[in-house]
Amino acid sequence: MERVPFWRNLWNSLYLAVLTTGFTLFFCTLAGYAFAMFSFKGREALFGLLLATMLIPGTLNIVPYALIMQALGWIDQPRALWVPAWPVRLGSS
């Protein structure tokens, strides 16, 4: 029976969760502030686009993300987990 590297897997999960949460909080705070405090041309259209992307389920992007990560040579690397998580989190916040 093969041993599962529990601590390494736990670290990877915590690493991914903290990193994506931090980036999500940072970028969503900036976007929320801009939408709330500034009036600019195309604001309503951009906000509508943001809301429309929130309707797309994140699982719909799994195959395209896998193909992109393979093309970049990022298979079996941590950045292949957290880079695609940014737009998914940004669109679903």
KOLTIBA-249291 format. One record per atom (N, C-alpha, C): residue number from 1; residue in one letter; atom name; x, y, z. Coordinates in pm, 1 decimal. Example, Ala and Ser with C-alpha at 12.3 -4.5 7.8 and 13.67 -1.06 7.14 Angstrom:
site pos = 1; code = A; site = N; east = 1319.0; north = -569.0; up = 780.0;
site pos = 1; code = A; site = CA; east = 1230.0; north = -450.0; up = 780.0;
site pos = 1; code = A; site = C; east = 1320.0; north = -330.0; up = 780.0;
site pos = 2; code = S; site = N; east = 1285.0; north = -225.0; up = 708.0;
site pos = 2; code = S; site = CA; east = 1367.0; north = -106.0; up = 714.0;
site pos = 2; code = S; site = C; east = 1290.0; north = 3.0; up = 787.0;
***
This chain:
site pos = 1; code = M; site = N; east = 84.2; north = -117.6; up = 0.0;
site pos = 1; code = M; site = CA; east = 0.0; north = 0.0; up = 0.0;
site pos = 1; code = M; site = C; east = 89.2; north = 124.6; up = 0.0;
site pos = 2; code = E; site = N; east = 57.9; north = 216.8; up = -87.1;
site pos = 2; code = E; site = CA; east = 136.7; north = 339.1; up = -100.1;
site pos = 2; code = E; site = C; east = 95.9; north = 440.1; up = 6.6;
site pos = 3; code = R; site = N; east = 196.6; north = 502.9; up = 65.4;
site pos = 3; code = R; site = CA; east = 169.7; north = 604.9; up = 167.7;
site pos = 3; code = R; site = C; east = 134.8; north = 736.6; up = 100.1;
site pos = 4; code = V; site = N; east = 37.3; north = 805.2; up = 157.1;
site pos = 4; code = V; site = CA; east = -3.9; north = 935.2; up = 106.2;
site pos = 4; code = V; site = C; east = 74.0; north = 1042.8; up = 182.2;
site pos = 5; code = P; site = N; east = 140.5; north = 1134.4; up = 111.3;
site pos = 5; code = P; site = CA; east = 215.8; north = 1240.5; up = 179.8;
site pos = 5; code = P; site = C; east = 120.0; north = 1345.4; up = 237.2;
site pos = 6; code = F; site = N; east = 65.2; north = 1317.2; up = 355.0;
site pos = 6; code = F; site = CA; east = -39.0; north = 1399.6; up = 415.1;
site pos = 6; code = F; site = C; east = 4.7; north = 1543.6; up = 434.2;
site pos = 7; code = W; site = N; east = 121.2; north = 1564.9; up = 494.6;
site pos = 7; code = W; site = CA; east = 163.9; north = 1700.9; up = 527.0;
site pos = 7; code = W; site = C; east = 191.3; north = 1782.5; up = 401.3;
site pos = 8; code = R; site = N; east = 246.9; north = 1719.2; up = 299.3;
site pos = 8; code = R; site = CA; east = 270.3; north = 1790.7; up = 173.5;
site pos = 8; code = R; site = C; east = 137.8; north = 1828.8; up = 107.6;
site pos = 9; code = N; site = N; east = 43.1; north = 1738.0; up = 108.9;
site pos = 9; code = N; site = CA; east = -87.5; north = 1768.1; up = 50.8;
site pos = 9; code = N; site = C; east = -160.8; north = 1875.9; up = 130.4;
site pos = 10; code = L; site = N; east = -148.1; north = 1872.5; up = 261.2;
site pos = 10; code = L; site = CA; east = -208.9; north = 1975.5; up = 344.7;
site pos = 10; code = L; site = C; east = -145.4; north = 2111.4; up = 316.0;
site pos = 11; code = W; site = N; east = -12.4; north = 2114.9; up = 304.5;
site pos = 11; code = W; site = CA; east = 56.8; north = 2240.2; up = 273.1;
site pos = 11; code = W; site = C; east = 11.9; north = 2293.3; up = 137.6;
site pos = 12; code = N; site = N; east = 2.6; north = 2206.7; up = 37.1;
site pos = 12; code = N; site = CA; east = -41.0; north = 2250.1; up = -96.0;
site pos = 12; code = N; site = C; east = -181.4; north = 2309.4; up = -91.8;
site pos = 13; code = S; site = N; east = -269.4; north = 2249.3; up = -15.3;
site pos = 13; code = S; site = CA; east = -406.1; north = 2300.1; up = -4.2;
site pos = 13; code = S; site = C; east = -409.8; north = 2435.5; up = 65.6;
site pos = 14; code = L; site = N; east = -335.4; north = 2448.2; up = 173.5;
site pos = 14; code = L; site = CA; east = -330.8; north = 2575.8; up = 245.1;
site pos = 14; code = L; site = C; east = -265.6; north = 2684.3; up = 159.9;
site pos = 15; code = Y; site = N; east = -159.3; north = 2648.7; up = 90.7;
site pos = 15; code = Y; site = CA; east = -89.6; north = 2742.0; up = 1.8;
site pos = 15; code = Y; site = C; east = -184.5; north = 2795.6; up = -104.5;
site pos = 16; code = L; site = N; east = -256.0; north = 2706.4; up = -169.8;
site pos = 16; code = L; site = CA; east = -349.7; north = 2746.4; up = -274.1;
site pos = 16; code = L; site = C; east = -463.1; north = 2831.3; up = -216.8;
site pos = 17; code = A; site = N; east = -517.8; north = 2791.4; up = -103.6;
site pos = 17; code = A; site = CA; east = -630.2; north = 2864.4; up = -44.1;
site pos = 17; code = A; site = C; east = -589.7; north = 3004.9; up = -0.4;
site pos = 18; code = V; site = N; east = -475.8; north = 3017.4; up = 64.8;
site pos = 18; code = V; site = CA; east = -431.7; north = 3148.8; up = 113.7;
site pos = 18; code = V; site = C; east = -396.2; north = 3240.0; up = -3.3;
site pos = 19; code = L; site = N; east = -325.2; north = 3187.0; up = -101.3;
site pos = 19; code = L; site = CA; east = -283.2; north = 3269.4; up = -214.5;
site pos = 19; code = L; site = C; east = -402.5; north = 3318.7; up = -295.7;
site pos = 20; code = T; site = N; east = -495.0; north = 3231.1; up = -329.8;
site pos = 20; code = T; site = CA; east = -610.1; north = 3273.3; up = -410.1;
site pos = 20; code = T; site = C; east = -703.3; north = 3364.7; up = -330.4;
site pos = 21; code = T; site = N; east = -718.0; north = 3339.0; up = -201.6;
site pos = 21; code = T; site = CA; east = -801.2; north = 3426.9; up = -119.3;
site pos = 21; code = T; site = C; east = -740.3; north = 3566.4; up = -110.7;
site pos = 22; code = G; site = N; east = -610.7; north = 3573.0; up = -93.5;
site pos = 22; code = G; site = CA; east = -543.6; north = 3702.7; up = -86.5;
site pos = 22; code = G; site = C; east = -557.7; north = 3782.0; up = -215.5;
site pos = 23; code = F; site = N; east = -532.5; north = 3717.9; up = -328.5;
site pos = 23; code = F; site = CA; east = -545.7; north = 3787.5; up = -456.0;
site pos = 23; code = F; site = C; east = -690.9; north = 3826.2; up = -483.3;
site pos = 24; code = T; site = N; east = -783.8; north = 3740.3; up = -446.4;
site pos = 24; code = T; site = CA; east = -925.2; north = 3771.4; up = -466.4;
site pos = 24; code = T; site = C; east = -965.8; north = 3892.3; up = -383.1;
site pos = 25; code = L; site = N; east = -927.7; north = 3895.3; up = -258.0;
site pos = 25; code = L; site = CA; east = -960.1; north = 4009.6; up = -173.0;
site pos = 25; code = L; site = C; east = -898.9; north = 4138.5; up = -226.7;
site pos = 26; code = F; site = N; east = -775.9; north = 4132.3; up = -271.9;
site pos = 26; code = F; site = CA; east = -708.5; north = 4250.9; up = -322.8;
site pos = 26; code = F; site = C; east = -778.2; north = 4305.9; up = -446.7;
site pos = 27; code = F; site = N; east = -797.4; north = 4221.1; up = -547.0;
site pos = 27; code = F; site = CA; east = -852.8; north = 4269.0; up = -673.4;
site pos = 27; code = F; site = C; east = -1002.0; north = 4301.4; up = -664.5;
site pos = 28; code = C; site = N; east = -1076.8; north = 4226.3; up = -586.1;
site pos = 28; code = C; site = CA; east = -1219.0; north = 4256.4; up = -571.9;
site pos = 28; code = C; site = C; east = -1240.7; north = 4384.7; up = -492.5;
site pos = 29; code = T; site = N; east = -1153.2; north = 4412.1; up = -397.6;
site pos = 29; code = T; site = CA; east = -1161.5; north = 4537.4; up = -324.4;
site pos = 29; code = T; site = C; east = -1136.6; north = 4655.4; up = -417.5;
site pos = 30; code = L; site = N; east = -1035.3; north = 4644.8; up = -502.9;
site pos = 30; code = L; site = CA; east = -1007.2; north = 4751.1; up = -598.7;
site pos = 30; code = L; site = C; east = -1124.6; north = 4771.5; up = -694.0;
site pos = 31; code = A; site = N; east = -1178.5; north = 4662.5; up = -746.5;
site pos = 31; code = A; site = CA; east = -1289.6; north = 4673.3; up = -841.2;
site pos = 31; code = A; site = C; east = -1414.4; north = 4729.0; up = -773.0;
site pos = 32; code = G; site = N; east = -1443.5; north = 4682.0; up = -652.6;
site pos = 32; code = G; site = CA; east = -1560.1; north = 4731.9; up = -580.1;
site pos = 32; code = G; site = C; east = -1549.9; north = 4879.9; up = -549.8;
site pos = 33; code = Y; site = N; east = -1432.1; north = 4924.2; up = -512.6;
site pos = 33; code = Y; site = CA; east = -1411.5; north = 5065.6; up = -484.8;
site pos = 33; code = Y; site = C; east = -1431.4; north = 5148.7; up = -611.5;
site pos = 34; code = A; site = N; east = -1376.3; north = 5100.8; up = -722.0;
site pos = 34; code = A; site = CA; east = -1389.6; north = 5174.6; up = -848.4;
site pos = 34; code = A; site = C; east = -1535.5; north = 5184.2; up = -891.6;
site pos = 35; code = F; site = N; east = -1610.1; north = 5075.9; up = -881.2;
site pos = 35; code = F; site = CA; east = -1750.6; north = 5079.3; up = -921.1;
site pos = 35; code = F; site = C; east = -1834.2; north = 5165.6; up = -826.5;
site pos = 36; code = A; site = N; east = -1798.8; north = 5167.8; up = -699.4;
site pos = 36; code = A; site = CA; east = -1878.5; north = 5242.3; up = -602.2;
site pos = 36; code = A; site = C; east = -1847.9; north = 5392.0; up = -600.8;
site pos = 37; code = M; site = N; east = -1724.0; north = 5429.5; up = -626.4;
site pos = 37; code = M; site = CA; east = -1683.5; north = 5567.4; up = -604.3;
site pos = 37; code = M; site = C; east = -1664.3; north = 5650.9; up = -730.6;
site pos = 38; code = F; site = N; east = -1644.9; north = 5587.1; up = -843.4;
site pos = 38; code = F; site = CA; east = -1613.9; north = 5661.7; up = -965.1;
site pos = 38; code = F; site = C; east = -1721.3; north = 5643.9; up = -1070.8;
site pos = 39; code = S; site = N; east = -1749.0; north = 5749.2; up = -1143.3;
site pos = 39; code = S; site = CA; east = -1835.8; north = 5742.3; up = -1260.4;
site pos = 39; code = S; site = C; east = -1747.1; north = 5756.8; up = -1382.8;
site pos = 40; code = F; site = N; east = -1751.1; north = 5659.3; up = -1469.2;
site pos = 40; code = F; site = CA; east = -1669.1; north = 5663.3; up = -1589.2;
site pos = 40; code = F; site = C; east = -1747.5; north = 5605.5; up = -1705.9;
site pos = 41; code = K; site = N; east = -1703.3; north = 5637.9; up = -1825.1;
site pos = 41; code = K; site = CA; east = -1772.5; north = 5594.2; up = -1945.1;
site pos = 41; code = K; site = C; east = -1764.1; north = 5441.7; up = -1955.7;
site pos = 42; code = G; site = N; east = -1876.4; north = 5379.7; up = -1978.7;
site pos = 42; code = G; site = CA; east = -1882.0; north = 5234.9; up = -1991.4;
site pos = 42; code = G; site = C; east = -1893.0; north = 5161.5; up = -1859.2;
site pos = 43; code = R; site = N; east = -1916.9; north = 5235.1; up = -1752.1;
site pos = 43; code = R; site = CA; east = -1925.0; north = 5173.2; up = -1619.3;
site pos = 43; code = R; site = C; east = -2036.9; north = 5070.4; up = -1611.4;
site pos = 44; code = E; site = N; east = -2154.8; north = 5106.3; up = -1661.1;
site pos = 44; code = E; site = CA; east = -2268.9; north = 5015.0; up = -1654.8;
site pos = 44; code = E; site = C; east = -2245.0; north = 4890.6; up = -1739.9;
site pos = 45; code = A; site = N; east = -2185.9; north = 4910.0; up = -1858.1;
site pos = 45; code = A; site = CA; east = -2157.3; north = 4795.6; up = -1945.8;
site pos = 45; code = A; site = C; east = -2053.7; north = 4703.1; up = -1882.4;
site pos = 46; code = L; site = N; east = -1950.9; north = 4761.7; up = -1823.8;
site pos = 46; code = L; site = CA; east = -1847.0; north = 4681.3; up = -1759.3;
site pos = 46; code = L; site = C; east = -1902.5; north = 4607.0; up = -1638.5;
site pos = 47; code = F; site = N; east = -1987.1; north = 4673.9; up = -1561.3;
site pos = 47; code = F; site = CA; east = -2048.3; north = 4608.0; up = -1446.1;
site pos = 47; code = F; site = C; east = -2141.4; north = 4495.6; up = -1491.8;
site pos = 48; code = G; site = N; east = -2214.8; north = 4518.6; up = -1600.2;
site pos = 48; code = G; site = CA; east = -2299.6; north = 4413.3; up = -1656.5;
site pos = 48; code = G; site = C; east = -2218.2; north = 4294.5; up = -1703.8;
site pos = 49; code = L; site = N; east = -2102.6; north = 4320.9; up = -1765.2;
site pos = 49; code = L; site = CA; east = -2014.6; north = 4212.6; up = -1808.2;
site pos = 49; code = L; site = C; east = -1963.1; north = 4134.0; up = -1688.2;
site pos = 50; code = L; site = N; east = -1928.1; north = 4204.4; up = -1582.0;
site pos = 50; code = L; site = CA; east = -1883.1; north = 4138.3; up = -1459.8;
site pos = 50; code = L; site = C; east = -1992.5; north = 4048.7; up = -1402.9;
site pos = 51; code = L; site = N; east = -2113.9; north = 4099.4; up = -1398.9;
site pos = 51; code = L; site = CA; east = -2225.0; north = 4018.0; up = -1348.3;
site pos = 51; code = L; site = C; east = -2253.2; north = 3898.8; up = -1438.7;
site pos = 52; code = A; site = N; east = -2240.8; north = 3918.7; up = -1569.5;
site pos = 52; code = A; site = CA; east = -2264.7; north = 3808.4; up = -1663.8;
site pos = 52; code = A; site = C; east = -2160.9; north = 3697.5; up = -1647.1;
site pos = 53; code = T; site = N; east = -2035.7; north = 3735.3; up = -1622.0;
site pos = 53; code = T; site = CA; east = -1932.9; north = 3631.6; up = -1603.6;
site pos = 53; code = T; site = C; east = -1953.7; north = 3554.0; up = -1474.1;
site pos = 54; code = M; site = N; east = -2021.4; north = 3613.3; up = -1377.9;
site pos = 54; code = M; site = CA; east = -2050.0; north = 3542.1; up = -1253.9;
site pos = 54; code = M; site = C; east = -2149.8; north = 3429.1; up = -1275.7;
site pos = 55; code = L; site = N; east = -2225.1; north = 3434.9; up = -1383.9;
site pos = 55; code = L; site = CA; east = -2324.2; north = 3331.4; up = -1413.9;
site pos = 55; code = L; site = C; east = -2261.7; north = 3207.4; up = -1477.7;
site pos = 56; code = I; site = N; east = -2138.0; north = 3218.8; up = -1524.5;
site pos = 56; code = I; site = CA; east = -2071.2; north = 3105.5; up = -1588.7;
site pos = 56; code = I; site = C; east = -2011.1; north = 3016.8; up = -1480.1;
site pos = 57; code = P; site = N; east = -2048.6; north = 2888.8; up = -1477.5;
site pos = 57; code = P; site = CA; east = -1992.5; north = 2800.9; up = -1374.0;
site pos = 57; code = P; site = C; east = -1842.1; north = 2780.7; up = -1394.0;
site pos = 58; code = G; site = N; east = -1768.8; north = 2775.4; up = -1285.2;
site pos = 58; code = G; site = CA; east = -1624.7; north = 2758.2; up = -1291.7;
site pos = 58; code = G; site = C; east = -1582.5; north = 2626.3; up = -1353.2;
site pos = 59; code = T; site = N; east = -1665.9; north = 2522.8; up = -1337.6;
site pos = 59; code = T; site = CA; east = -1630.3; north = 2392.3; up = -1392.8;
site pos = 59; code = T; site = C; east = -1631.0; north = 2391.8; up = -1545.3;
site pos = 60; code = L; site = N; east = -1694.4; north = 2489.4; up = -1605.4;
site pos = 60; code = L; site = CA; east = -1696.7; north = 2498.4; up = -1751.2;
site pos = 60; code = L; site = C; east = -1558.0; north = 2528.6; up = -1807.8;
site pos = 61; code = N; site = N; east = -1470.6; north = 2582.7; up = -1726.3;
site pos = 61; code = N; site = CA; east = -1337.5; north = 2622.5; up = -1771.0;
site pos = 61; code = N; site = C; east = -1229.5; north = 2517.9; up = -1747.0;
site pos = 62; code = I; site = N; east = -1263.6; north = 2403.9; up = -1693.3;
site pos = 62; code = I; site = CA; east = -1161.6; north = 2306.0; up = -1655.4;
site pos = 62; code = I; site = C; east = -1080.9; north = 2258.1; up = -1775.4;
site pos = 63; code = V; site = N; east = -1146.2; north = 2218.9; up = -1882.8;
site pos = 63; code = V; site = CA; east = -1073.5; north = 2167.8; up = -2000.0;
site pos = 63; code = V; site = C; east = -989.3; north = 2277.2; up = -2065.9;
site pos = 64; code = P; site = N; east = -1043.7; north = 2397.5; up = -2091.3;
site pos = 64; code = P; site = CA; east = -956.2; north = 2500.9; up = -2148.1;
site pos = 64; code = P; site = C; east = -836.5; north = 2534.4; up = -2060.0;
site pos = 65; code = Y; site = N; east = -855.5; north = 2540.4; up = -1927.7;
site pos = 65; code = Y; site = CA; east = -743.2; north = 2567.7; up = -1838.6;
site pos = 65; code = Y; site = C; east = -639.0; north = 2456.8; up = -1846.7;
site pos = 66; code = A; site = N; east = -682.5; north = 2333.0; up = -1852.5;
site pos = 66; code = A; site = CA; east = -587.8; north = 2221.6; up = -1861.7;
site pos = 66; code = A; site = C; east = -508.0; north = 2229.5; up = -1991.6;
site pos = 67; code = L; site = N; east = -573.7; north = 2264.2; up = -2100.6;
site pos = 67; code = L; site = CA; east = -502.9; north = 2276.6; up = -2228.3;
site pos = 67; code = L; site = C; east = -403.3; north = 2392.5; up = -2225.8;
site pos = 68; code = I; site = N; east = -442.4; north = 2503.3; up = -2164.4;
site pos = 68; code = I; site = CA; east = -351.4; north = 2618.0; up = -2154.5;
site pos = 68; code = I; site = C; east = -231.2; north = 2583.4; up = -2066.7;
site pos = 69; code = M; site = N; east = -254.2; north = 2518.1; up = -1953.2;
site pos = 69; code = M; site = CA; east = -144.7; north = 2481.3; up = -1864.6;
site pos = 69; code = M; site = C; east = -48.7; north = 2384.4; up = -1932.4;
site pos = 70; code = Q; site = N; east = -102.9; north = 2293.5; up = -2013.4;
site pos = 70; code = Q; site = CA; east = -17.6; north = 2200.6; up = -2087.4;
site pos = 70; code = Q; site = C; east = 64.8; north = 2275.4; up = -2192.1;
site pos = 71; code = A; site = N; east = 3.6; north = 2370.5; up = -2261.4;
site pos = 71; code = A; site = CA; east = 74.8; north = 2447.7; up = -2363.0;
site pos = 71; code = A; site = C; east = 185.6; north = 2533.1; up = -2301.1;
site pos = 72; code = L; site = N; east = 163.7; north = 2582.7; up = -2179.2;
site pos = 72; code = L; site = CA; east = 264.4; north = 2662.8; up = -2110.6;
site pos = 72; code = L; site = C; east = 371.9; north = 2578.1; up = -2043.7;
site pos = 73; code = G; site = N; east = 348.7; north = 2446.9; up = -2036.7;
site pos = 73; code = G; site = CA; east = 444.3; north = 2359.0; up = -1969.5;
site pos = 73; code = G; site = C; east = 435.2; north = 2365.9; up = -1818.4;
site pos = 74; code = W; site = N; east = 319.2; north = 2398.4; up = -1766.9;
site pos = 74; code = W; site = CA; east = 300.6; north = 2416.0; up = -1623.7;
site pos = 74; code = W; site = C; east = 237.4; north = 2295.8; up = -1555.3;
site pos = 75; code = I; site = N; east = 231.1; north = 2183.3; up = -1621.5;
site pos = 75; code = I; site = CA; east = 173.3; north = 2063.9; up = -1559.8;
site pos = 75; code = I; site = C; east = 264.6; north = 2021.1; up = -1444.4;
site pos = 76; code = D; site = N; east = 205.3; north = 1982.4; up = -1331.6;
site pos = 76; code = D; site = CA; east = 275.6; north = 1940.8; up = -1210.0;
site pos = 76; code = D; site = C; east = 355.7; north = 2054.1; up = -1145.7;
site pos = 77; code = Q; site = N; east = 310.5; north = 2176.3; up = -1161.0;
site pos = 77; code = Q; site = CA; east = 372.6; north = 2289.9; up = -1093.5;
site pos = 77; code = Q; site = C; east = 264.0; north = 2365.6; up = -1017.6;
site pos = 78; code = P; site = N; east = 297.1; north = 2423.1; up = -901.6;
site pos = 78; code = P; site = CA; east = 195.1; north = 2491.6; up = -820.8;
site pos = 78; code = P; site = C; east = 127.2; north = 2607.1; up = -892.3;
site pos = 79; code = R; site = N; east = 199.3; north = 2680.0; up = -974.6;
site pos = 79; code = R; site = CA; east = 137.2; north = 2794.6; up = -1042.0;
site pos = 79; code = R; site = C; east = 25.5; north = 2751.4; up = -1136.6;
site pos = 80; code = A; site = N; east = 25.2; north = 2625.3; up = -1176.6;
site pos = 80; code = A; site = CA; east = -84.0; north = 2574.3; up = -1259.3;
site pos = 80; code = A; site = C; east = -214.3; north = 2566.2; up = -1180.4;
site pos = 81; code = L; site = N; east = -206.8; north = 2575.2; up = -1049.3;
site pos = 81; code = L; site = CA; east = -327.1; north = 2575.8; up = -965.8;
site pos = 81; code = L; site = C; east = -373.9; north = 2716.7; up = -934.7;
site pos = 82; code = W; site = N; east = -281.7; north = 2805.6; up = -897.1;
site pos = 82; code = W; site = CA; east = -328.0; north = 2936.1; up = -850.5;
site pos = 82; code = W; site = C; east = -346.1; north = 3038.4; up = -960.0;
site pos = 83; code = V; site = N; east = -277.5; north = 3028.1; up = -1071.2;
site pos = 83; code = V; site = CA; east = -299.0; north = 3125.2; up = -1179.3;
site pos = 83; code = V; site = C; east = -439.7; north = 3111.7; up = -1238.9;
site pos = 84; code = P; site = N; east = -487.0; north = 2992.2; up = -1272.6;
site pos = 84; code = P; site = CA; east = -624.4; north = 2983.0; up = -1323.4;
site pos = 84; code = P; site = C; east = -730.3; north = 3013.7; up = -1218.7;
site pos = 85; code = A; site = N; east = -697.2; north = 3003.9; up = -1092.3;
site pos = 85; code = A; site = CA; east = -795.5; north = 3030.8; up = -986.9;
site pos = 85; code = A; site = C; east = -828.8; north = 3179.1; up = -977.2;
site pos = 86; code = W; site = N; east = -740.0; north = 3268.1; up = -1021.0;
site pos = 86; code = W; site = CA; east = -767.9; north = 3410.8; up = -1010.3;
site pos = 86; code = W; site = C; east = -892.0; north = 3453.1; up = -1083.9;
site pos = 87; code = P; site = N; east = -903.9; north = 3426.2; up = -1215.0;
site pos = 87; code = P; site = CA; east = -1025.1; north = 3474.7; up = -1281.9;
site pos = 87; code = P; site = C; east = -1152.1; north = 3406.0; up = -1233.2;
site pos = 88; code = V; site = N; east = -1140.0; north = 3281.4; up = -1193.5;
site pos = 88; code = V; site = CA; east = -1258.6; north = 3211.7; up = -1141.9;
site pos = 88; code = V; site = C; east = -1305.7; north = 3278.1; up = -1014.7;
site pos = 89; code = R; site = N; east = -1213.2; north = 3308.5; up = -925.2;
site pos = 89; code = R; site = CA; east = -1248.7; north = 3374.9; up = -800.0;
site pos = 89; code = R; site = C; east = -1293.3; north = 3518.5; up = -823.8;
site pos = 90; code = L; site = N; east = -1227.4; north = 3586.6; up = -916.3;
site pos = 90; code = L; site = CA; east = -1264.7; north = 3724.4; up = -943.8;
site pos = 90; code = L; site = C; east = -1405.2; north = 3732.8; up = -999.9;
site pos = 91; code = G; site = N; east = -1440.5; north = 3638.9; up = -1085.9;
site pos = 91; code = G; site = CA; east = -1572.9; north = 3641.8; up = -1146.4;
site pos = 91; code = G; site = C; east = -1682.4; north = 3594.8; up = -1053.3;
site pos = 92; code = S; site = N; east = -1645.1; north = 3519.2; up = -950.7;
site pos = 92; code = S; site = CA; east = -1749.8; north = 3464.3; up = -863.5;
site pos = 92; code = S; site = C; east = -1752.4; north = 3530.2; up = -726.9;
site pos = 93; code = S; site = N; east = -1688.8; north = 3644.6; up = -713.6;
site pos = 93; code = S; site = CA; east = -1690.8; north = 3709.4; up = -582.1;
site pos = 93; code = S; site = C; east = -1811.0; north = 3800.6; up = -568.2;
***
